[in-house]
């Protein structure tokens, strides 16, 4: 199934996309006991899928008539750096034997079709298309042979990086944590429908120009390896997201500065396309200030 979160008539709704790519079904939001969010579906497990597949009171929407939201707001988004099988790329990080990880905050990403901000104080925003892995079950010390059983599904992440800040120190740090600089979505495809991730491919275009194309099998660190490595230190939770890094592939340098009004499209076979447009951050920031 392809689950998404959308807004209609002022309400946030759980929906699932039909095979035509246009029709969205949703359970009546007044239905008692039914899952009302993607995280609900993940936490309830097979029972939620049984509820949805046997639901009677369904509403139908055209995807063009609703506002798509990020599929979920993860507690943590773990990202893998330099995940290419290309040795030159891996050599940029001294410890290429192990995944190099950093964490993004919940305010980092926006939905499919929304604007990613080129921050006010810098002009150095880059964007990389990556496979997003959504956890079904959490845990600590997850065994390699069980790791993929902990995966609920897959989505797409357009990861924005502010190069100027990223190079302030030897750590990626703040350059990977700017608000509203990454796209996430448009939906989550369950692992049974997505199939073997290593048989899928990814490509990214900027204003229609192909800047990267690769097979997901070209990732240096595999999904199960990353899950095992993260859980060796941190307890993972249902709904956590892992961005798998850019695999080796073909095309011009993916790392290039985005210009105002450029469109970033990342497509993953078996999922679809995530699209965002880069705009200068408004002088009145879209985040809420605290005092």
N, C-alpha and C positions, 0 to 999 in steps of 0.2 A: 504494500500500500504506500501511497504518497501522502504524508500528513503535512498540513500547513496550519499556520495561525493567521487569521485575518480579522479585519474590523468591518462590521456592517451595522449601519444605523447606530453608531456610537458604542457598540458592544464588541468585545474581543471574543472571537469564536474559534473553536477547533473544527477543522475541515479535512477532507481527503479528496484528492484530485482523481478524476476519472480518466479512463484511457484516452478520451478525445483531447485531453490537455486543456479543456475549456470549462468543463462542468465541475463544480465543487459541491459535495454533499456535506451536510452538517446535521448533527443531532439538535433537536429543539433545545434551546438553552434552559428551558424550564423543566426538562426531563429529569426526574429524580434518579439519583444513583448512577447517571451516565457520566463518563469522563468528559471534562470540559476544557482540557488543555492537552498539548502533546506530552507534557510532563506527567499528567494523570495517566495517559496511555502507557508511558514507559514504566511508571511505578506499579501499575496494576497488572502488567504482564499479559499473558495469554487471555485472561478473563476479560480485559478491556477490549481486545480484538474480537472476542466472541460477542460481547455486548454490541459493538459497532456493527458487525456483520449481520446481526439479527435484529437491529433496531427497526422499529416501525415508523416512528414519527421523524421523518427526515425532511430537511429543507434543502432546496436546490438553488445554487447561485451560479452566475456567470463570472468567471475569474476576472473579467474586465470591469465588473461592477463592484468589486470589493477592493479594499486596501490591504495588500499583503504586508504582514508584520514579520519580524524575525521568527523562525519556527519555535524557538524557546530562548529563554534568557538563562544561560548556564551559570552555575556557581563558579565554575572555573573553565577557562579555555586554554588548554595546553598546546603549545606550538613547537614544532620541530624545525630547527634551523639546518640549512645546508644538507638537505636530505637527498641530494642527487647522487647517483652512482658514479658520476664523473669525478675522477680522482683529483683533478685540479681544483674543483669546487670544494671537495671535502677537505683538501689540504689547507683551506682558509681557516679551518677550525682544528686546533691541535689534537683534540680528543675525538677524532672522527670514528673511533672504535665504538663509542657510545653515543646515543642521541643527545644533541645539544638542545636543551629545552628552555622556554621562557613562557610566562603566563600573561594572558591578556585579561582585562577587566570587563565586566558586563556592559560598560558604557562605550566600549570600543566599536561595536558594530551596529549597522543599520540594515534595513530589510532590502530585499530585491526591489529594484525600481527607485530606491531612495538615493539621495545625494550623499557622497562621501566628501568630507571637508578637507580642503587644502588649508592647513592651519594659518591663522593670522600672522604668527611670528616666524614663519618659515615658508619657503617655496619648494621644499624638497620632498614632496609626497610621492612614494612609489607604491605600486600595487602588484601583488603576486597571487595568481589563482592556485588554490589548494583544495585537496579533498578533505572534507570534515567528517570525522567519525564520532557518532553519538553513542554514549554508553547506555546499555540497558540495565546492567547490574554494576554496582560498585565493588569495593573490596580492597583488601591489602594483600600483598604477596600472591598476586594472581599467577597461576601456573601457565606456562607457554601453551600447553595443549588445550587449555580452557579459555584462553584469552578472547578468541573470536566469538565464543558463546556469550561474552559480556557485551557484545555490540548490538545495539538496537537498530541502527541504520546509518545512512550516509547522506551527506549534503555537500554544499559547495561554500567555500570561503574566499572572498577577495581581500587578501590581507594588506592593509595599508601600513607603510613604514615611513617615518620621518627621518630620512637619512642623516640630516644635520645633527639631530639629537642622538640618533643611534650610535654615532661615532664619537660622542663625548667621552666615553670610557670604553674599556675592554668588554664590558657587559652591554647587552642590547638595551636594557633599561627603558628609559622613558620614550625612546624613539619608536618602540613597539606598543605604546600604551595610550596614544592620543585618542581622545574621544571622537567617535563618529567618523573614523577613517577607514573602516572595513565593512564590506558587505557580507551577509550571511543568509543563505536560503537557495532558492525560493521555498523549498519544501524538504522534507526528510523522507528518503526512500527506505523502507524496511529492508533489513539484511537479506531476507528470503527472496525478495523481488530483485534486489540489486545483484545478487549472485556473487561470484568470485571477484573481489575487487581487483585482483591482479590480471584479470582479463579485460579491464576497462581502460579508457584513455581520457586524457585531459588536454584542453587547449585554451589559450587566452588570447583575446583580440583587443586591441585598443583602437577605437574608431574604425573598426573593420579590418585593421591590419593584423595579421597573425604574428604574435610576438613569442609564442611558446606552444609547443605540441609535444606530447610524450605519452608513453604507456605507463600506467601506474606501477607496472612491474619493475620500472626503472628506479624506484625509490631505494635509497641505500638501506634505510632501516624500515623493516616491515611493520605493519600495524600491530601484530601480536607482540613483536619485540618491544615496541614503544609502550604498549599497555603494561607489559611485565616490568619494564624499567621504571615507569612512573609509579606503579603500585608497590614497588620495592621500598619507596620512601613515603608516599602519600596515600592516604585512603581515598579512593575514588568513589564518586556518588553517581546514582542514576541521573542522566541528563548532562553529565560532564561532556565536553567536546574536546577532541584532539584534532588539530590541524596538522596534516601529515608532511608538510614541506613540499617544495617543488622538485619533482623528479627530473632526471636528465632527459634531454629531448632535443628537438630541433627548433630553429627559429632565431631571430635576432635576440639581442640581449633583453631579457625580461625586465631587468632592473633599469628603468629609465624614468625620469621625472614626469609626472602627470601635469598636463596643462589644463587650464580652466575649460570646462565644457567637454572634455574628452570622455568618451564612453568606454567602460571596461566590461567586457563580456567573457566570462569563464564558463566553459561547457565541460561537463563530465558525462561520458556515455552511460546510459542507464539512469541518469538523473534529470538532466536538462541544462538550462543556462541561467546563470546568475548575472544580472546586469545592474550597473551603477554608473552614475555620471559624477565626475569630479567638479566641484564648485569651490570658489573661495569661501572660507568660513565667514559667515555674516559678522558684522561688527557687534551685533547683539547675539552672543553665543547661544546655541540651542540647548545648552545645559542649564540647570537651575543652580544659581549661586547659593552658598551658605554663609551665614554670618555668625 
